[in-house]
Amino acid sequence: MPEIPFSKTPATVQATDTYNISRPDIEREALASEGLEWLGGGKDRLVFVDPGNPNKAIALARSSEELEFSPRWAKQLFYLHNIFSTLFPHNFPHIYAAHGSIDSEALDIKHPGTVRERVLTDEKYLYERRSPIQYPFSRVKRLCKYWEIPLMVEDAPHNYMVSKDGGEYYVDMFLFPESQSQNYEGLDTILTYMNRGKGNYSDSDKAKVERYIQRLHAVQEEMEPRDTPELEFPIVTPTLLTSDEDISRFLEERKQRIEIGGKSKEQLLREMELADITISGDARACINSSKFTLPTAQGIIKVVRLSVADLMQSSEPATITKIYEKMGDLGLEECPDELALDYRCSSDAQPQEGLYFGNRPISFRGHNRIFRLISTDQLNRGGKLDCFRVDADWKMFEPENEFIFKAPAVKE
């Protein structure tokens, strides 16, 4: 799979850094300075015409989103999107290349993103529709429901365009959580559908879809535990708690006092920036939404931070459902949303890599999410706050992962 053939330039760096929904002219002028034609974009992407081919478009990840796009993400996107573009050639543009990286040196010279088929439209203004729809996207939804395959798209009006060929195209990208192998299970149904002569697909189309499905399954296998987990994942032995007294003493030893409340969202975000904390696009959107609540008054709360192994009394991975059930069994409570912002900025709180906040899950883009803080420096200077998608029945939390919950209030 080829990489995206576009290195970083002063114009593309400036354009991906300066997203302003009310000032697209800033991006347009930046790209025009190097002869590039701006097409559009959003908070996650910048889109412009491929300078080497006017029938292709390049979609680059915004600078704040770059670390979200790993090589695994690029593989999943490339294979899955092209399965759908083969099945529904008038509803998904073909992707010619996808590139992702988590290497900081590579990200210094090349943008993560995609090269895709350009959707040509008669629209002169945003949301104007001049071409009649001959291939509605509703057919895609209907067949995916029949196949029992989750359709991982962000179903917003601005993510669809009607092309000159009458196709109603989805022009955004598929959504992927941290682990989603279960969503590949129904793909083989597609081959049965094609081989029965449905849709008049050519032998070449069938072979292409079969090949991409096999490669997606290979990505799935890479995500699953190996046969020798002790080599890949060190076994974490929990602290055995055999009595109520053990539990009470254990939780008391891990209590921390954190001051929360009395600050606006803007103040909290500013403090995160001063502490060199990068906030992902999804986390920022969750924080700015009405679902993210702030305490009505300033005060001190007590929190408990412990590993999944100690919480579950097991060296096995756990689901978010079981973790929250155990939280209740121990008398712990969901932590306030604001804690994800206050915790790292507190002088006595230095999180290690992969600290999950046990807040009430926030529904965003159709999925439940909790906050996660990741240290990016061995000396605990700086870090990243993201909004981690949680699937109820997927064992995504390893024994060494840490959670933080609110300790119950005790009457004096």
Sequence and secondary structure as in RCSB ss.txt:
>XXXX:A:sequence
MPEIPFSKTPATVQATDTYNISRPDIEREALASEGLEWLGGGKDRLVFVDPGNPNKAIALARSSEELEFSPRWAK
QLFYLHNIFSTLFPHNFPHIYAAHGSIDSEALDIKHPGTVRERVLTDEKYLYERRSPIQYPFSRVKRLCKYWEIP
LMVEDAPHNYMVSKDGGEYYVDMFLFPESQSQNYEGLDTILTYMNRGKGNYSDSDKAKVERYIQRLHAVQEEMEP
RDTPELEFPIVTPTLLTSDEDISRFLEERKQRIEIGGKSKEQLLREMELADITISGDARACINSSKFTLPTAQGI
IKVVRLSVADLMQSSEPATITKIYEKMGDLGLEECPDELALDYRCSSDAQPQEGLYFGNRPISFRGHNRIFRLIS
TDQLNRGGKLDCFRVDADWKMFEPENEFIFKAPAVKE
>XXXX:A:secstr
    S B  HHHHHHHH   TT HHHHHHHHHTTT  EEEE SSEEEEE TT TTEEEEEE GGGGGG  HHHHH
HHHHHHHHHHHH TTTS  EEEEE    HHHHTTB  EEEEE      SSTT   S  SB THHHHHHHHHHT  
      GGGEEE TTSBEEE S     S  GGGGTTTHHHHHHHHTTTT   HHHHHHHHHHHHHHHHHHHHHS 
 S HHHHS         SHHHHHHHHHHTEEEEEE S  HHHHHHHHHHTTEEE HHHHHHHHSTTS   SS EE
EEEEEEEHHHHHTSSS B HHHHHHHHHHTT B B TTHHHHHHHSTT    SSEEE B  EEETTEEEEEEEE 
 STTS  EEEEEEE  TT   B TT EEEEE      
